[in-house]
Amino acid sequence: MSRALRYLVFYAVLFTAGLSAVEMRAQLIAGSSTEGLELPTDTLRLQEEWWLGASFSACYTMGFGTLTMQYLGGTAPDAPPLLARTQGGYGYGLAFAPSLEYRAFRSPLGLMLNLGVDYRFSSSSSTTPISNGIYAYNATFEANSTILYGTVALIAKYSVGSRGFFILGGPFADIPLSTSSFVWQHEVLPDGTEVGELPGFPNTSIKFRTEPGMRPRVGFQVGFGTDLLTGLFGYTRQLLSPFIIIQGATPVVSDPTAWNSLMIRGGVIWRTGL
């Protein structure tokens, strides 16, 4: 065999091998060729359109505005109502809400519905002592309330990138189910003053039960979080999603003065694909 013929055969073999490699690579990339392949089950790519679970969260609230509450009097014709006014304050609470999420196949946008309960404690106080005849010697006031809300939230959840990060936002409503409120009257004692037993004398603290008009609230929330694939309780295809959100809404109490709060909430959402 001549040298030219040997070179021709050699290059023909190389060309044929190259075509085979390109064809094999194209088959692996093409979507139709993955039917015989087993894809890993532990992947953040959503396989279901519906996710069912629950969220658990804790919150911290920062109060602003003036809270006015009647704490004594007003039931008899000659008994004028006594009002305590406090400003600002803080609060905290815990919440639990079953959660249902819908997401179109391979869409970054999902819709989530949360229905749950939210237990909150709030406190506000006055800083300037006042006197009111026989009822207050030189007193400041502290208002404490515990509220159990029923909550409804509709949330849009948008995935960013391929690592599970998401941003979320949407409206929510809080409906007060039960409340318990007290006003503390703290007398500021001058040095050397003896303590008395009745209102109007310098007593350490006097506690009054009150019923402020807690209103249903409507607001909006925004935040972010991340989806983490997990396998709790021996099942795969579950998502555990830590999140942080900021919530603002209509006043907690609006009559006769408005008192409101801004809330920071952090928690986790656990969901499994249906």
C-alpha positions as CSV (number, residue, x, y, z in Angstrom):
1,M,0.0,0.0,0.0
2,S,1.3,3.4,-1.0
3,R,2.1,6.1,1.6
4,A,-0.7,8.3,0.2
5,L,-3.3,5.5,0.5
6,R,-2.3,4.8,4.1
7,Y,-2.7,8.6,5.0
8,L,-6.1,8.6,3.3
9,V,-7.3,5.6,5.4
10,F,-5.9,7.1,8.6
11,Y,-7.8,10.4,8.2
12,A,-11.0,8.6,7.2
13,V,-10.9,6.6,10.5
14,L,-10.3,9.8,12.5
15,F,-13.2,11.6,10.7
16,T,-15.6,8.7,11.4
17,A,-14.7,8.6,15.1
18,G,-15.2,12.4,15.3
19,L,-18.7,12.1,13.8
20,S,-19.6,9.3,16.3
21,A,-18.4,11.4,19.3
22,V,-20.4,14.5,18.1
23,E,-23.5,12.4,17.5
24,M,-23.2,10.8,21.0
25,R,-22.8,14.3,22.6
26,A,-25.8,15.6,20.8
27,Q,-27.9,12.6,22.0
28,L,-26.9,13.3,25.6
29,I,-27.8,17.0,25.4
30,A,-31.1,16.5,23.5
31,G,-34.1,16.2,25.9
32,S,-35.6,13.2,24.1
33,S,-32.5,11.1,24.9
34,T,-33.0,11.4,28.7
35,E,-35.9,8.9,28.8
36,G,-33.6,6.1,29.6
37,L,-31.5,8.0,32.1
38,E,-32.3,8.2,35.9
39,L,-32.1,11.8,37.1
40,P,-31.2,12.4,40.7
41,T,-34.2,12.9,43.0
42,D,-32.3,15.3,45.3
43,T,-32.6,18.4,43.1
44,L,-34.1,21.9,43.7
45,R,-35.8,21.7,40.3
46,L,-39.5,21.5,41.2
47,Q,-41.1,18.3,40.1
48,E,-44.7,19.1,41.4
49,E,-47.0,22.0,40.9
50,W,-48.5,21.9,44.4
51,W,-46.8,22.1,47.7
52,L,-48.4,21.6,51.1
53,G,-46.9,22.3,54.5
54,A,-46.9,24.8,57.4
55,S,-44.9,27.9,58.5
56,F,-43.6,28.6,62.0
57,S,-42.3,32.1,62.9
58,A,-41.5,34.6,65.6
59,C,-41.8,38.3,65.4
60,Y,-40.6,41.5,67.0
61,T,-42.7,44.7,66.8
62,M,-41.8,48.3,67.2
63,G,-44.8,50.5,68.3
64,F,-45.4,54.1,67.3
65,G,-48.2,56.6,67.9
66,T,-50.3,57.2,71.0
67,L,-52.4,54.5,72.8
68,T,-55.3,55.9,74.8
69,M,-57.2,53.5,77.1
70,Q,-59.9,54.1,79.8
71,Y,-58.9,52.3,83.0
72,L,-61.3,53.7,85.6
73,G,-64.6,55.4,86.0
74,G,-67.2,56.3,83.4
75,T,-69.9,53.9,84.6
76,A,-71.8,56.2,86.9
77,P,-73.2,59.6,86.0
78,D,-70.8,61.5,88.3
79,A,-67.8,59.3,87.6
80,P,-65.7,60.8,84.8
81,P,-63.6,58.3,82.8
82,L,-59.9,58.2,83.6
83,L,-57.7,57.8,80.6
84,A,-54.1,56.6,80.3
85,R,-52.0,57.6,77.4
86,T,-48.9,55.8,76.4
87,Q,-46.5,56.1,73.4
88,G,-44.4,53.9,71.3
89,G,-43.5,50.5,72.8
90,Y,-42.5,47.1,71.6
91,G,-43.8,43.6,71.3
92,Y,-43.1,40.0,70.3
93,G,-45.1,36.9,69.3
94,L,-45.3,33.4,67.7
95,A,-47.3,32.3,64.7
96,F,-48.3,29.0,63.1
97,A,-50.0,28.8,59.7
98,P,-50.7,25.8,57.3
99,S,-49.5,26.7,53.9
100,L,-50.4,25.8,50.3
101,E,-48.3,26.8,47.3
102,Y,-49.0,26.6,43.6
103,R,-46.3,26.9,41.0
104,A,-46.6,26.4,37.3
105,F,-44.2,23.8,35.9
106,R,-40.7,25.3,35.6
107,S,-42.0,28.8,36.4
108,P,-40.1,31.0,38.8
109,L,-43.3,32.5,40.1
110,G,-45.5,30.8,42.7
111,L,-48.5,31.7,44.8
112,M,-48.8,30.8,48.4
113,L,-51.9,30.9,50.7
114,N,-51.4,30.9,54.5
115,L,-54.2,30.5,57.1
116,G,-53.2,30.4,60.7
117,V,-53.0,32.0,64.2
118,D,-50.7,34.6,65.6
119,Y,-50.1,35.2,69.4
120,R,-48.7,38.6,70.2
121,F,-47.7,40.5,73.3
122,S,-47.3,44.3,73.2
123,S,-46.3,46.9,75.7
124,S,-46.1,50.7,75.7
125,S,-45.5,53.3,78.4
126,S,-45.6,57.0,79.3
127,T,-42.5,58.9,80.5
128,T,-43.9,62.1,81.9
129,P,-45.6,61.7,85.4
130,I,-49.1,63.3,85.8
131,S,-51.3,64.1,88.7
132,N,-55.1,63.8,88.8
133,G,-56.6,64.7,92.1
134,I,-57.2,61.7,94.3
135,Y,-56.6,59.3,91.5
136,A,-53.0,59.9,90.6
137,Y,-50.3,61.4,92.8
138,N,-47.4,61.6,90.4
139,A,-47.9,58.6,88.1
140,T,-46.6,57.2,84.8
141,F,-48.6,54.5,83.0
142,E,-47.7,51.2,81.3
143,A,-50.1,49.3,79.0
144,N,-49.7,45.6,78.3
145,S,-51.9,43.5,75.9
146,T,-51.9,40.0,74.7
147,I,-53.8,39.3,71.4
148,L,-54.6,36.2,69.5
149,Y,-55.1,36.9,65.8
150,G,-56.5,34.8,63.1
151,T,-54.3,35.5,60.0
152,V,-54.8,35.2,56.2
153,A,-52.0,35.9,53.8
154,L,-51.7,35.7,50.0
155,I,-48.1,35.7,49.0
156,A,-46.3,35.9,45.6
157,K,-43.0,34.1,45.7
158,Y,-40.4,34.6,43.0
159,S,-37.3,32.4,42.6
160,V,-34.1,34.1,41.7
161,G,-31.3,32.1,40.2
162,S,-30.8,28.4,40.6
163,R,-29.7,28.1,44.2
164,G,-33.1,28.4,45.8
165,F,-33.1,32.1,46.7
166,F,-36.5,33.8,46.5
167,I,-38.2,37.1,47.2
168,L,-41.8,37.3,48.4
169,G,-44.5,39.8,49.0
170,G,-48.3,40.2,49.3
171,P,-51.3,41.4,51.3
172,F,-52.4,40.0,54.7
173,A,-55.2,40.4,57.2
174,D,-55.2,40.0,61.0
175,I,-58.5,39.4,62.8
176,P,-58.4,39.6,66.6
177,L,-59.9,36.5,68.2
178,S,-59.3,37.2,71.9
179,T,-57.6,40.0,73.8
180,S,-56.5,40.7,77.4
181,S,-55.2,44.1,78.4
182,F,-54.1,45.8,81.6
183,V,-52.9,49.3,82.6
184,W,-50.3,49.7,85.3
185,Q,-50.3,53.0,87.2
186,H,-46.7,53.5,88.6
187,E,-46.3,56.2,91.2
188,V,-43.0,58.1,91.1
189,L,-42.0,58.4,94.7
190,P,-40.1,61.5,95.9
191,D,-37.4,60.8,98.4
192,G,-38.7,60.4,101.9
193,T,-42.3,60.0,100.9
194,E,-44.3,57.3,102.8
195,V,-46.2,54.7,100.9
196,G,-50.0,54.8,101.1
197,E,-52.7,52.2,100.5
198,L,-55.2,54.0,98.2
199,P,-55.1,55.6,94.8
200,G,-54.0,59.2,95.1
201,F,-51.3,58.3,97.6
202,P,-47.8,57.3,96.5
203,N,-48.2,53.6,96.0
204,T,-45.7,51.5,94.1
205,S,-48.1,50.2,91.4
206,I,-51.8,49.8,90.8
207,K,-53.1,47.5,88.1
208,F,-56.4,48.0,86.2
209,R,-58.0,45.8,83.6
210,T,-59.1,47.6,80.5
211,E,-60.6,46.8,77.0
212,P,-59.1,48.8,74.2
213,G,-60.8,48.6,70.8
214,M,-58.4,46.2,69.0
215,R,-59.2,46.5,65.3
216,P,-58.9,44.1,62.4
217,R,-55.8,44.9,60.4
218,V,-55.0,44.9,56.7
219,G,-51.5,45.3,55.5
220,F,-48.6,44.3,53.2
221,Q,-45.4,42.3,53.7
222,V,-42.2,41.9,51.8
223,G,-39.2,39.7,52.4
224,F,-36.8,37.1,51.2
225,G,-35.7,33.5,51.9
226,T,-34.2,30.4,50.4
227,D,-35.5,26.9,49.5
228,L,-33.4,24.0,50.9
229,L,-34.1,20.5,49.7
230,T,-34.5,18.2,52.6
231,G,-35.8,14.7,53.5
232,L,-37.5,14.9,56.8
233,F,-39.2,11.9,58.2
234,G,-37.7,9.6,55.6
235,Y,-39.4,11.3,52.6
236,T,-37.6,13.1,49.8
237,R,-38.8,16.0,47.6
238,Q,-39.4,18.3,50.6
239,L,-38.5,22.0,51.0
240,L,-37.5,23.8,54.1
241,S,-37.5,27.5,53.5
242,P,-36.1,30.0,56.1
243,F,-37.4,33.5,55.6
244,I,-37.3,37.1,56.9
245,I,-40.2,39.6,56.2
246,I,-41.2,43.1,57.2
247,Q,-44.9,43.7,57.8
248,G,-46.8,47.0,58.0
249,A,-50.6,47.4,58.4
250,T,-53.5,49.6,59.5
251,P,-53.5,50.7,63.2
252,V,-53.8,48.2,66.0
253,V,-56.0,50.7,67.9
254,S,-57.5,53.7,66.1
255,D,-60.0,55.2,68.6
256,P,-59.7,57.8,70.2
257,T,-56.0,58.0,69.1
258,A,-54.1,55.8,66.7
259,W,-51.4,53.3,67.9
260,N,-49.6,51.1,65.4
261,S,-46.6,48.9,65.0
262,L,-44.1,47.8,62.4
263,M,-43.2,44.1,62.5
264,I,-40.1,42.1,61.6
265,R,-40.8,38.4,61.3
266,G,-38.4,35.4,60.8
267,G,-39.3,31.7,60.5
268,V,-39.3,28.6,58.3
269,I,-41.8,27.1,55.9
270,W,-41.8,23.3,55.5
271,R,-43.5,21.9,52.4
272,T,-43.8,18.6,50.6
273,G,-44.8,18.1,47.0
274,L,-48.3,16.7,46.3
